[in-house]
């Protein structure tokens, strides 16, 4: 009888440990996407050629590959930025930055942070008497279509349900050259200073459009 009880206790202990290990793996290991997993990519192509400037479409693709809803960040603190780590500064939950890549005469290694912001003339719009502005190409709100009128259009009201995807486009006139675009998506802040943050970067070449040919871009994701 004692041996039978010992066997039952051992079996229950094993099942308890196995269950705890299973949920630990699902929470922190192989099934981390069950909680929050956004696939963010950026692409670019030339749509129209007017000689000195080209009409370029920047496409930002957002795909919720996890099993929980992903909301855009709101409620900024005393700073005007929703995100500021000293390297990247974002005024919007969906921020797009475009920087030119200078032409060099010799081999040189560079990264995003070595590129200089680009000055550009910005077209300003107005919605219900509220002027919507973008000061430069460092703080483009690619989710501007989702600006919340209840918050004076200061924040966006945007979310993705599990397995849902969305592609938004940003049209821009650019001179011929090589450019780098970096898109950010900011999700809610969590306790203990944790926050949802994703970014993706692409390099693209703006050149005259040839028949049946579009610009190819190379992209990589971080986050």
C-alpha positions as CSV (number, residue, x, y, z in Angstrom):
1,X,0.0,0.0,0.0
2,X,2.8,2.4,0.9
3,X,4.6,1.7,-2.4
4,X,1.3,2.5,-4.2
5,X,0.9,5.8,-2.4
6,X,4.6,6.7,-3.1
7,X,4.0,6.0,-6.8
8,X,0.9,8.3,-6.8
9,X,2.9,11.1,-5.0
10,X,5.8,10.8,-7.4
11,X,3.4,10.9,-10.4
12,X,1.6,14.0,-9.1
13,X,4.9,15.7,-8.4
14,X,6.1,15.0,-11.9
15,X,2.8,16.3,-13.5
16,X,3.1,19.5,-11.4
17,X,6.7,20.1,-12.5
18,X,5.9,19.3,-16.1
19,X,2.9,21.6,-16.1
20,X,4.9,24.4,-14.6
21,X,7.7,23.9,-17.2
22,X,5.1,23.9,-20.1
23,X,3.6,27.2,-19.1
24,X,7.0,28.7,-18.5
25,X,8.0,27.8,-22.1
26,X,4.8,29.2,-23.5
27,X,5.2,32.4,-21.5
28,X,8.9,33.2,-22.0
29,X,10.2,30.7,-24.6
30,X,8.9,29.1,-27.8
31,X,5.4,30.6,-27.6
32,X,6.3,34.2,-26.8
33,X,4.2,35.3,-29.8
34,X,1.1,34.3,-27.9
35,X,1.4,37.5,-26.0
36,X,2.6,40.3,-28.3
37,X,4.3,39.9,-31.7
38,X,4.1,42.5,-34.4
39,X,5.7,42.0,-37.8
40,X,6.7,45.4,-39.1
41,X,8.2,45.9,-42.6
42,X,8.9,48.9,-44.8
43,X,9.1,49.0,-48.6
44,X,9.5,51.8,-51.2
45,X,9.0,52.3,-54.9
46,X,8.9,55.1,-57.5
47,X,5.4,55.7,-58.9
48,X,5.9,58.7,-61.1
49,X,8.8,60.6,-62.7
50,X,8.7,64.3,-63.3
51,X,12.4,64.8,-64.0
52,X,13.9,66.6,-61.0
53,X,11.6,65.0,-58.5
54,X,10.0,61.5,-58.3
55,X,6.8,60.5,-56.6
56,X,7.7,57.7,-54.1
57,X,5.4,55.5,-52.2
58,X,6.6,54.3,-48.8
59,X,4.5,51.3,-47.7
60,X,4.5,50.3,-44.0
61,X,3.1,46.8,-43.3
62,X,1.8,45.9,-39.8
63,X,0.9,42.3,-39.1
64,X,-0.2,41.1,-35.6
65,X,1.2,37.6,-35.5
66,X,0.5,37.1,-31.8
67,X,-2.7,36.1,-30.0
68,X,-3.4,39.3,-28.2
69,X,-4.7,42.7,-29.4
70,X,-2.0,45.3,-30.0
71,X,-2.9,49.0,-29.3
72,X,-1.1,52.1,-30.3
73,X,0.6,54.1,-27.5
74,X,-1.2,57.1,-26.1
75,X,-0.9,59.5,-23.1
76,X,2.5,61.0,-23.6
77,X,4.3,62.4,-20.5
78,X,5.6,65.9,-20.0
79,X,7.8,65.5,-23.1
80,X,6.4,66.0,-26.6
81,X,7.8,62.6,-27.5
82,X,6.0,59.3,-27.0
83,X,9.4,57.6,-27.1
84,X,12.9,59.0,-26.4
85,X,15.9,56.9,-25.5
86,X,18.5,59.4,-26.5
87,X,19.0,57.8,-29.9
88,X,15.5,57.6,-31.3
89,X,12.8,60.2,-30.7
90,X,9.3,59.5,-31.8
91,X,6.4,62.0,-31.6
92,X,3.8,59.5,-32.9
93,X,2.8,55.9,-32.2
94,X,3.5,55.3,-35.9
95,X,6.5,57.3,-36.7
96,X,8.4,57.2,-40.1
97,X,11.8,58.8,-40.6
98,X,13.5,59.4,-44.0
99,X,17.1,60.3,-44.3
100,X,19.4,60.6,-47.4
101,X,22.5,58.5,-47.7
102,X,25.4,60.6,-48.9
103,X,27.5,59.3,-51.8
104,X,31.1,58.4,-50.8
105,X,34.2,58.2,-52.9
106,X,35.7,55.3,-51.0
107,X,34.4,52.3,-49.0
108,X,32.9,53.3,-45.7
109,X,30.7,51.5,-43.1
110,X,27.7,53.4,-41.8
111,X,24.5,52.9,-39.8
112,X,21.2,54.7,-39.4
113,X,22.5,56.9,-36.6
114,X,25.3,58.4,-38.7
115,X,22.8,59.7,-41.3
116,X,21.7,63.3,-41.0
117,X,18.0,64.4,-40.9
118,X,16.7,65.9,-44.2
119,X,15.1,69.2,-44.6
120,X,12.0,69.2,-46.7
121,X,9.1,71.5,-47.5
122,X,6.0,70.0,-45.9
123,X,2.4,70.3,-47.0
124,X,0.1,71.0,-44.0
125,X,-3.4,69.9,-43.8
126,X,-6.4,70.9,-41.7
127,X,-9.1,68.7,-40.2
128,X,-12.2,70.3,-38.7
129,X,-10.4,73.5,-38.0
130,X,-7.3,71.8,-36.5
131,X,-4.1,72.3,-38.4
132,X,-2.1,69.0,-38.8
133,X,1.6,69.7,-39.2
134,X,4.8,67.8,-39.8
135,X,7.9,69.9,-39.2
136,X,10.3,67.6,-41.1
137,X,10.9,64.1,-42.4
138,X,12.0,62.9,-39.0
139,X,8.5,62.8,-37.5
140,X,6.1,61.6,-40.2
141,X,2.9,60.2,-38.7
142,X,2.1,57.3,-41.0
143,X,-1.1,56.6,-38.9
144,X,-2.5,60.1,-39.4
145,X,-5.7,58.6,-40.9
146,X,-6.4,57.3,-37.4
147,X,-6.0,60.5,-35.4
148,X,-8.5,60.7,-32.6
149,X,-10.8,63.8,-32.8
150,X,-11.7,63.4,-29.1
151,X,-8.1,64.1,-28.3
152,X,-7.8,67.2,-30.6
153,X,-6.1,64.9,-33.1
154,X,-3.0,64.8,-30.9
155,X,-3.0,61.0,-30.6
156,X,-4.0,58.1,-32.9
157,X,-6.7,55.5,-32.1
158,X,-5.3,52.4,-33.8
159,X,-5.2,48.7,-32.9
160,X,-4.7,45.3,-34.5
161,X,-6.6,42.3,-33.5
162,X,-4.8,38.9,-33.4
163,X,-3.8,37.8,-36.9
164,X,-5.0,41.1,-38.4
165,X,-2.8,43.1,-40.8
166,X,-2.8,46.6,-42.2
167,X,-0.7,48.3,-44.9
168,X,-0.5,52.1,-44.9
169,X,1.2,54.3,-47.6
170,X,3.0,57.5,-47.4
171,X,3.5,59.5,-50.7
172,X,6.4,61.8,-50.9
173,X,8.3,63.7,-53.6
174,X,12.0,63.1,-53.6
175,X,15.0,64.0,-55.7
176,X,17.1,61.2,-57.2
177,X,19.4,59.6,-54.7
178,X,19.7,56.8,-52.1
179,X,17.6,57.0,-49.0
180,X,17.1,55.2,-45.8
181,X,13.6,54.9,-44.2
182,X,13.0,53.8,-40.6
183,X,9.5,53.0,-39.3
184,X,8.5,52.7,-35.6
185,X,5.4,51.4,-34.0
186,X,4.9,52.1,-30.3
187,X,2.6,49.9,-28.2
188,X,1.5,50.5,-24.7
189,X,3.9,51.0,-21.8
190,X,3.9,48.2,-19.2
191,X,4.7,48.3,-15.6
192,X,8.3,48.1,-14.5
193,X,9.4,50.3,-17.4
194,X,8.6,47.7,-20.0
195,X,7.1,48.8,-23.3
196,X,6.1,47.5,-26.7
197,X,8.4,48.8,-29.4
198,X,9.1,47.7,-32.9
199,X,11.1,49.2,-35.8
200,X,12.1,48.3,-39.3
201,X,14.5,49.9,-41.7
202,X,14.8,49.8,-45.5
203,X,17.3,51.4,-48.0
204,X,15.9,52.4,-51.4
205,X,17.2,54.1,-54.6
206,X,15.2,56.8,-56.3
207,X,16.0,56.8,-60.0
208,X,14.1,57.4,-63.3
209,X,11.3,55.0,-63.9
210,X,11.7,52.5,-66.7
211,X,8.8,50.8,-68.4
212,X,7.5,47.8,-66.4
213,X,10.2,48.3,-63.7
214,X,9.9,49.4,-60.1
215,X,12.4,50.2,-57.5
216,X,13.6,47.2,-55.4
217,X,14.3,47.8,-51.8
218,X,16.2,45.8,-49.2
219,X,14.7,45.7,-45.7
220,X,15.6,44.4,-42.3
221,X,13.6,44.5,-39.0
222,X,14.6,45.2,-35.5
223,X,12.4,44.6,-32.5
